Amino acid sequence: MELNKIIEVTKGFLVEEFEVDEELILPDANLKETLDLDSLDYVDLVVVIEQNFGFKVQQEDFTDIHTFQDFYAYIEGKVGATAK
């Protein structure tokens, strides 16, 4: 899956499921602060990622994800790994 498609799908479910203003979803914006995530929201986010992209998310995967760009790169790496 191409990065542009990943960004499109991701923005779609973030706006829909987490009611985030799409204008706030910028590559360098802080993911946790922008989405205002608590621990239950992380569970919801994991479920939505798994449903949309078809791979299992591990809790420790989020350790190095700080920005939306990190988030997109993480998904791109996982989707690419499952496609092989």
Backbone as ProteinMPNN parsed JSONL, in Angstrom:
{"seq_chain_A": "MELNKIIEVTKGFLVEEFEVDEELILPDANLKETLDLDSLDYVDLVVVIEQNFGFKVQQEDFTDIHTFQDFYAYIEGKVGATAK", "coords_chain_A": {"N_chain_A": [[0.852, -1.176, 0.0], [0.581, 2.189, -0.831], [2.137, 5.121, 0.596], [0.606, 7.5, 0.467], [-2.002, 6.502, 0.309], [-2.163, 5.203, 2.768], [-2.027, 7.419, 4.484], [-4.389, 8.734, 3.728], [-6.405, 6.816, 4.436], [-5.868, 6.6, 7.168], [-6.283, 9.254, 8.124], [-8.998, 9.394, 7.557], [-10.198, 7.49, 9.372], [-9.363, 8.582, 11.778], [-10.601, 11.076, 11.87], [-13.273, 10.252, 11.727], [-13.65, 8.224, 13.809], [-12.339, 9.271, 16.082], [-13.013, 11.87, 16.149], [-11.39, 14.033, 15.341], [-10.224, 17.152, 14.192], [-9.487, 17.415, 10.861], [-7.638, 19.258, 9.904], [-5.801, 19.483, 11.936], [-4.252, 17.278, 11.783], [-1.249, 16.908, 11.06], [1.937, 16.158, 9.559], [4.163, 16.607, 11.349], [2.933, 17.018, 13.766], [2.226, 16.253, 17.203], [1.178, 13.073, 17.961], [-0.179, 11.92, 20.251], [-0.918, 14.209, 21.752], [-2.449, 15.67, 19.874], [-4.548, 13.904, 19.296], [-5.505, 13.602, 21.807], [-5.291, 11.313, 23.527], [-6.26, 8.769, 25.793], [-5.74, 5.863, 27.881], [-7.79, 4.037, 27.181], [-8.517, 5.017, 24.708], [-6.251, 4.372, 23.241], [-6.547, 1.615, 23.035], [-8.83, 1.505, 21.429], [-7.747, 2.731, 19.163], [-5.815, 0.854, 18.384], [-7.481, -1.309, 17.673], [-8.864, -0.195, 15.486], [-6.739, 0.275, 13.714], [-5.887, -2.366, 13.259], [-8.189, -3.398, 12.031], [-8.356, -1.851, 9.699], [-5.893, -2.163, 8.39], [-4.987, -4.771, 8.645], [-3.027, -6.065, 10.294], [-1.453, -7.194, 13.344], [-1.141, -5.173, 16.194], [1.329, -4.353, 18.497], [1.679, -3.375, 21.887], [4.148, -2.259, 22.628], [5.003, -1.248, 20.232], [4.185, 1.369, 20.004], [5.964, 2.882, 21.409], [8.008, 4.315, 20.086], [6.583, 6.048, 18.513], [5.797, 9.243, 17.878], [5.005, 11.438, 16.339], [2.632, 12.185, 13.702], [3.846, 11.518, 11.31], [5.663, 9.56, 12.148], [3.793, 7.658, 12.854], [2.533, 7.07, 10.395], [4.748, 5.999, 9.043], [5.264, 3.762, 10.607], [2.924, 2.219, 10.146], [3.188, 1.892, 7.364], [5.527, 0.361, 7.265], [4.682, -1.986, 8.585], [2.522, -2.84, 6.979], [3.868, -3.27, 4.6], [5.513, -5.36, 5.421], [3.682, -7.391, 5.935], [2.741, -7.844, 3.423], [4.636, -9.242, 2.111]], "CA_chain_A": [[0.0, 0.0, 0.0], [1.366, 3.409, -0.932], [2.061, 6.014, 1.751], [-0.526, 8.426, 0.311], [-3.223, 5.757, 0.644], [-2.121, 5.01, 4.221], [-2.385, 8.71, 5.095], [-5.815, 8.956, 3.442], [-7.197, 5.901, 5.264], [-5.637, 6.959, 8.562], [-7.014, 10.499, 8.403], [-10.422, 9.084, 7.531], [-10.696, 6.892, 10.608], [-9.113, 9.478, 12.917], [-11.675, 12.076, 11.854], [-14.537, 9.561, 11.988], [-13.7, 7.512, 15.091], [-11.797, 10.044, 17.201], [-13.558, 13.218, 16.007], [-10.289, 14.983, 15.269], [-10.279, 18.075, 13.063], [-8.496, 16.978, 9.878], [-6.608, 20.291, 9.767], [-4.817, 19.305, 13.003], [-3.464, 16.072, 11.493], [-0.095, 17.329, 10.277], [3.018, 15.182, 9.724], [5.025, 16.861, 12.505], [2.133, 17.209, 14.985], [2.332, 15.184, 18.19], [0.024, 12.171, 17.847], [-0.902, 11.784, 21.514], [-1.521, 15.497, 22.109], [-3.469, 16.039, 18.892], [-5.707, 13.022, 19.443], [-5.899, 13.644, 23.221], [-5.52, 9.898, 23.809], [-6.062, 8.135, 27.093], [-5.431, 4.435, 27.686], [-8.888, 3.386, 26.451], [-8.439, 5.455, 23.316], [-5.203, 3.578, 22.594], [-7.145, 0.314, 22.704], [-9.679, 1.758, 20.262], [-6.866, 3.008, 18.027], [-5.234, -0.429, 17.979], [-8.531, -2.073, 16.99], [-9.13, 0.434, 14.185], [-5.579, 0.008, 12.856], [-5.936, -3.782, 12.872], [-9.3, -3.593, 11.1], [-8.114, -1.16, 8.429], [-4.646, -2.521, 7.723], [-4.82, -6.216, 8.657], [-1.891, -6.608, 11.041], [-1.568, -7.089, 14.797], [-0.37, -4.093, 16.803], [1.852, -4.644, 19.833], [1.72, -2.165, 22.713], [5.484, -1.669, 22.595], [5.202, -0.582, 18.95], [3.878, 2.786, 20.137], [7.021, 3.54, 22.168], [8.762, 5.238, 19.239], [5.684, 6.843, 17.672], [5.529, 10.525, 18.524], [4.319, 12.321, 15.4], [1.824, 11.494, 12.692], [4.778, 10.947, 10.339], [6.106, 8.302, 12.753], [2.632, 6.762, 12.803], [2.399, 6.621, 9.008], [5.905, 5.154, 8.725], [5.031, 2.499, 11.317], [1.908, 1.469, 9.398], [3.767, 1.542, 6.066], [6.451, -0.733, 7.502], [3.933, -3.193, 8.931], [1.75, -3.266, 5.803], [4.858, -3.798, 3.666], [6.0, -6.633, 5.953], [2.637, -8.419, 5.796], [2.514, -8.083, 1.999], [5.721, -10.093, 1.587]], "C_chain_A": [[0.9, 1.243, 0.0], [1.131, 4.308, 0.274], [0.874, 6.966, 1.655], [-1.844, 7.761, 0.673], [-3.296, 5.516, 2.151], [-2.548, 6.287, 4.927], [-3.866, 8.984, 4.91], [-6.71, 8.1, 4.347], [-7.086, 6.292, 6.739], [-6.398, 8.225, 8.935], [-8.518, 10.236, 8.454], [-10.91, 8.495, 8.838], [-10.399, 7.757, 11.829], [-10.201, 10.544, 13.018], [-12.997, 11.434, 12.267], [-14.629, 9.011, 13.409], [-13.3, 8.371, 16.29], [-12.205, 11.512, 17.157], [-12.482, 14.294, 16.064], [-10.477, 15.857, 14.041], [-9.147, 17.708, 12.102], [-7.359, 17.981, 9.716], [-5.519, 20.169, 10.829], [-3.886, 18.116, 12.753], [-2.362, 16.443, 10.503], [1.06, 16.371, 10.535], [3.858, 15.367, 10.988], [4.261, 17.072, 13.811], [2.286, 15.998, 15.905], [1.045, 14.365, 18.182], [-0.815, 12.163, 19.117], [-1.607, 13.084, 21.895], [-2.654, 15.874, 21.16], [-4.732, 15.205, 19.063], [-6.257, 13.028, 20.863], [-6.247, 12.233, 23.708], [-5.332, 9.552, 25.277], [-5.873, 6.64, 26.836], [-6.539, 3.695, 26.942], [-8.893, 3.772, 24.979], [-7.36, 4.691, 22.556], [-5.736, 2.207, 22.186], [-8.022, 0.464, 21.46], [-8.832, 1.985, 19.006], [-6.245, 1.72, 17.489], [-6.255, -1.244, 17.186], [-8.783, -1.508, 15.59], [-7.97, 0.2, 13.218], [-5.632, -1.43, 12.344], [-7.038, -4.044, 11.856], [-9.005, -3.007, 9.72], [-6.898, -1.665, 7.667], [-4.28, -3.998, 7.83], [-3.558, -6.755, 9.298], [-2.11, -6.372, 12.532], [-0.631, -6.002, 15.311], [0.056, -4.535, 18.2], [1.968, -3.329, 20.603], [3.078, -1.47, 22.618], [5.79, -0.972, 21.27], [5.009, 0.931, 19.058], [4.967, 3.569, 20.877], [7.741, 4.606, 21.35], [7.891, 6.083, 18.316], [5.329, 8.119, 18.424], [4.71, 11.451, 17.634], [3.451, 11.497, 14.444], [2.728, 10.861, 11.63], [5.327, 9.615, 10.847], [5.021, 7.237, 12.62], [2.458, 6.186, 11.392], [3.529, 5.668, 8.628], [5.767, 3.785, 9.385], [4.045, 1.633, 10.534], [2.468, 1.005, 8.054], [4.723, 0.355, 6.22], [5.739, -2.04, 7.795], [3.149, -3.726, 7.729], [2.699, -3.877, 4.773], [5.36, -5.169, 4.107], [4.957, -7.74, 5.783], [2.371, -8.744, 4.33], [3.546, -9.035, 1.409], [5.47, -11.55, 1.831]], "O_chain_A": [[1.869, 1.315, 0.757], [0.069, 4.269, 0.897], [0.204, 7.217, 2.657], [-2.711, 8.39, 1.28], [-4.371, 5.613, 2.744], [-3.344, 6.242, 5.865], [-4.533, 9.423, 5.846], [-7.657, 8.606, 4.949], [-8.081, 6.312, 7.464], [-7.083, 8.259, 9.957], [-9.223, 10.793, 9.296], [-11.926, 8.939, 9.372], [-11.119, 7.672, 12.824], [-10.663, 10.873, 14.111], [-13.749, 12.001, 13.059], [-15.584, 9.304, 14.128], [-13.852, 8.221, 17.38], [-11.803, 12.304, 18.009], [-12.631, 15.317, 16.732], [-10.846, 15.367, 12.973], [-7.98, 17.694, 12.492], [-6.23, 17.589, 9.419], [-4.423, 20.698, 10.646], [-2.865, 17.964, 13.424], [-2.518, 16.313, 9.288], [1.157, 15.82, 11.631], [4.227, 14.384, 11.63], [4.877, 17.282, 14.856], [2.453, 14.869, 15.444], [-0.045, 14.904, 18.374], [-2.027, 12.375, 19.066], [-2.764, 13.063, 22.314], [-3.702, 16.347, 21.599], [-5.846, 15.724, 18.986], [-7.352, 12.52, 21.106], [-7.336, 11.988, 24.225], [-4.373, 9.983, 25.917], [-5.85, 6.209, 25.683], [-6.246, 2.804, 26.144], [-9.229, 2.964, 24.113], [-7.522, 4.392, 21.373], [-5.407, 1.703, 21.113], [-7.959, -0.36, 20.547], [-9.161, 1.494, 17.926], [-6.163, 1.524, 16.277], [-5.925, -1.806, 16.141], [-8.902, -2.262, 14.624], [-8.193, -0.045, 12.033], [-5.447, -1.683, 11.153], [-6.848, -4.822, 10.922], [-9.361, -3.595, 8.698], [-6.867, -1.607, 6.438], [-3.343, -4.439, 7.165], [-3.063, -7.805, 8.888], [-2.851, -5.473, 12.932], [0.53, -5.926, 14.908], [-0.757, -5.027, 18.984], [2.315, -2.296, 20.032], [3.151, -0.244, 22.538], [6.735, -0.188, 21.191], [5.601, 1.689, 18.291], [4.893, 4.795, 20.96], [8.05, 5.681, 21.864], [8.409, 6.761, 17.429], [4.659, 8.09, 19.457], [3.828, 12.164, 18.114], [3.54, 10.27, 14.4], [2.415, 9.791, 11.109], [5.446, 8.656, 10.085], [5.298, 6.077, 12.314], [2.262, 4.984, 11.218], [3.298, 4.653, 7.97], [6.115, 2.767, 8.788], [4.303, 0.455, 10.289], [2.251, -0.137, 7.649], [4.723, -0.553, 5.389], [6.147, -3.093, 7.305], [3.12, -4.933, 7.493], [2.372, -4.885, 4.147], [5.605, -6.041, 3.274], [5.307, -8.891, 5.52], [1.833, -9.807, 4.022], [3.343, -9.574, 0.321], [6.287, -12.389, 1.451]]}, "name": "protein", "num_of_chains": 1, "seq": "MELNKIIEVTKGFLVEEFEVDEELILPDANLKETLDLDSLDYVDLVVVIEQNFGFKVQQEDFTDIHTFQDFYAYIEGKVGATAK"}
